Amino acid sequence: MTESNEYPGSAAAGGANAGKGQKKSEWQTVKAIMAASSGNLVEWFDFYIYAFFSVYFAEQFFVEGNPALSLMQSAGVFFVGFLMRPIGGYVFGRAADRLGRKNSMLISILLMCAGSLCMAILPTSATAGSWAAILLLLVRMIQGLAVGGEYGATATYMSEVATEGKRGFYSSFQYVTLIGGQLLASLLAVIMTHTLGTEDIEAGWWRLPFVIGAAAAIVSLWLRRGLEETTSTDTRKNENSGSFREVLRHPRAFFVVLGITCVGSLVFYVFTTYMQKFLLLQNEGTPGEEIFNKGSIADLMTVCLIIFVVMQPIAGAISDKIGRKNNMLIFVIGMIALPIPLLSMIGKAQSIVTAGILIIVAMAFISMYTSISGIVKAEMFPAHIRGIGVGFTYAIGNSLFGGSAEYVALWFRNAGIGGWFAVYVVIIALVSFVAVLFMHDNRKHSTIDNADSSAYRRIGS
């Protein structure tokens, strides 16, 4: 029995390969990718609206009259959500292998919907006292759990459902929607700021984005209900299905995935979220003269992120032609060679255009990873542990290096050795380069397309 024989249009399921059958299969693939990625968009939108709107409600849950302290506590709650991702990766990765990818994605989006709805109706400290902060923390833990589980299940599903020969292109839409969720959250914040004003948002309109997020999650839940399952009954009932112990019996795949995730997550957050603060800090030492202001930085990063989104399917399609390993080599070599000169030049840039061009150069190399982040990992694990192998392993590297990126960068800067942060990035990239060297060419050893000939063998097999 094939590993994916319940999805009628997939190559692994023996779908039609020519004529009208191929067109039907392609259309089924497009619909499945759209439905799966819609949830990814919603989950990341829901997760990041907290970051954009916490400036309006932080004092209502924490220390009133001390904006700096309340924002710091709010940021701490955001980080706790980050720390919940490995737990979500484990729980939902195991569910994806034992209950099916579709069910895991449905539960994940339902949990995020519940979290967003709870955020919209949370009592503030004015009515609930210290319980307000505790409830906020619990809700963010729920959302962190949901978004942590979203990655593995969605990455695995989109990799399996994609048409053979185009898996890189189709799988790239996971990061299209991930970045898109951040963009939509940012855009909503800009619109509400200009139309309502700070006072009205603080008075209660900050709850509206969470209502929108919950409503969007319901729409995504409806779209995902129509998805076809990509795993077989035999796969789900395998005695080792969803077992992390079984993942560790594939050490080569485990350490390669962990290694490439470390630098991938690190540089993604460095050149997206941290870059805004990095540019803003360039104003230090120039009293009365701003090199970059908050508005121009926001505009710049919006443009850069839009271009970054467009890069994803292009880089994904390239991987279908040259192989995933070659994509990854371009990425890690770029991250070894570029961070030190690029961050130095961005730090000295006197023009917003110059800074933008340099950031886009970095994003071009990063897109060689982000576009295939899901598929390159899914192709290393057999179907019965693919969900947990991808989701949990990714979440470990993402939390350790992606979640800490801003903190580490600011620590170097506050210690007076800001330039050494780029060296730190290069060191992590060198470790990841070793991991990439242990990768196999997906065109011969993909566990999705060539399961029987895969080189990522189980210990003892």
Buried (B, 14 or more C-beta within 10 A) or exposed (E): EBBBBBBBBBBBBEBBEEEEEBEBBBEBBBBBBEBBBBBBBBBBBBBBBBBBBBBBBBBBBBBBEEEEBBBEBBBEBBBBBBBBBBBBBBBBBBBBBBBBBBBBBBBBBBBBBBBBBBBBEBBBBEEBEEEBBEBBBBBBBBBBBBBBBBBBBBBBBBBBBBBBEBBBBBBBBBBBBBBBBBBBBBEBBBEBBEEBEEEBBBEEBBBBBBBBBBBBBBBBBEBBEEBBBBBBEBBBEBEBBBBBEBBEBBEBBBBBBBBBBBBBBBBBBBBBBBBBEBBBBBBEEEEEEEBBEEEBBBBBBBBBBEBBBEBBBBBBBBBBEBBBBBBBBBBBBBBBEBBBEBBEBBBEBEEBEEBBBBBBBBBBBBBBBBBBBBBBBBBBBBBBBBBBBBBBBBBBBBBBBBBBBBEBBBBBBEEEEBEEBBEBBBEBBEBBBEBBEEBBEBBEBBBBBBBEEBBBEBEEE
